[in-house]
Amino acid sequence: MGKIDWSPPEISNDDRMAMKAVIDSGWMSEGKATEEFEAALAKRIGCRHAIVMNNATSALLAALWGNGIGNGAEVVVPAYTFIASVNTPNAVGAKSVLCDSNPKTLNTEPEFMKQVLTENTRAIMPVDIAGMPIDMGAFEDFAKDNDLVLIEDGAEAIGASYRGRNVGNSGHATIFSFHMAKLITSIEGGCMATNDDALAEKVRMIKNHGTHKKEAKTNFFGFGLNFRTTDVQSALGLSQLLRLDHFLKRRNEVARIYSQELDGLVGMQQVPEYVSVHARMFFPIFVEASRRDAIDAALNRMGISTRICWPPAHMQPYHRRLFPDEKIPNSEMIGNTIIAIPMGNSTTDEEAKTVADAVKKAVGEN
Ligand SMILES: Cc1ncc(COP(=O)(O)O)c(C=O)c1O
């Protein structure tokens, strides 16, 4: 059996030609191609502003600064997430406060956040885990009732929708990532989507040294750094965006095969009724904690590439010292039992069946 990659990118001839055209044009830094990518993203998401940056971590920082989150503020984030959601509030001088998540859906919920609110809480940053949308209406109500800034970490969820509404079409900030393993890639890249004109204006300044493209380049009107992307990468992102619906369809078909083949054998992420489209950025399966590493190793020996995404934030080697006394039971259970199996834009039905057979074998023998 050949090796099956965890999340291989799908780069078409059109993608290559789009990048080459920008290189040949003589202008490769952020410019016209990025404006086109932003306009196409805003149209696809259905939002007023899509502001492209060099990665989603920068977009999270810009969204925090743009919302005035800094010194003394507490920001509630789930312990079960990719570490950027936890590092970014700390990086702007705020403090990340960890909450638990639903062990069935892997997403956090307002009830879990409520348990860790203090008088210093200023913002909440829920995450669409594996590209499955959170139930946003509940978070919008929760944020409003408690006077909190809401930033959605949708890094894994471009193309997803809930209750018929696209993730990113909202009054708050939603962050997307275009890293190579995501649904569409610009190699490294990210964006902030919002319908809030004032926030969009601030974030455009923050990503560009505190100035605005239309202003003279030597005048700086606010705080900012350089989170710009390149037009070469935006040309790739735009070309990939044209195939987003195809990628969503493919991934959901692979997920259907996994769900059918592995039903009853391993645990899987439950998809609530409110989810209209799951982006399926990765596909987690759950096995007993005591057998997880052996099953994972057996899959790797069979040529199936996997990821343990992720130990929860408070269990990470660096972060243990930041959260020494935390006990976050659901997140720990998820982190101890998860294996993410291959899921890519070009994963075929045959590959999905091969992976499912390998999981059956590995679970049976370990
Ligand atoms: C939930 C989450 N947030 C943030 C990020 C950071 O994205 P980037 O790698 O584009 O900075 C990722 C990327 O894996 C992610 O999965």
PDBQT file of the ligand as one rigid body, heavy atoms in Angstrom, charges set to zero:
ROOT
HETATM    1  C1  LIG A 401      -7.867  27.028  15.028  1.00  0.00    +0.000 C 
HETATM    2  C2  LIG A 401      -6.674  27.691  14.421  1.00  0.00    +0.000 A 
HETATM    3  N1  LIG A 401      -6.405  28.974  14.728  1.00  0.00    +0.000 NA
HETATM    4  C3  LIG A 401      -5.358  29.626  14.181  1.00  0.00    +0.000 A 
HETATM    5  C4  LIG A 401      -4.519  28.999  13.285  1.00  0.00    +0.000 A 
HETATM    6  C5  LIG A 401      -3.339  29.747  12.754  1.00  0.00    +0.000 C 
HETATM    7  O1  LIG A 401      -3.345  29.836  11.369  1.00  0.00    +0.000 OA
HETATM    8  P1  LIG A 401      -2.022  30.256  10.554  1.00  0.00    +0.000 P 
HETATM    9  O2  LIG A 401      -1.167  29.031  10.482  1.00  0.00    +0.000 OA
HETATM   10  O3  LIG A 401      -2.545  30.667   9.205  1.00  0.00    +0.000 OA
HETATM   11  O4  LIG A 401      -1.374  31.365  11.280  1.00  0.00    +0.000 OA
HETATM   12  C6  LIG A 401      -4.766  27.683  12.910  1.00  0.00    +0.000 A 
HETATM   13  C7  LIG A 401      -3.879  27.013  11.943  1.00  0.00    +0.000 C 
HETATM   14  O5  LIG A 401      -3.656  25.836  11.934  1.00  0.00    +0.000 OA
HETATM   15  C8  LIG A 401      -5.862  27.004  13.493  1.00  0.00    +0.000 A 
HETATM   16  O6  LIG A 401      -6.130  25.734  13.175  1.00  0.00    +0.000 OA
ENDROOT
TORSDOF 0
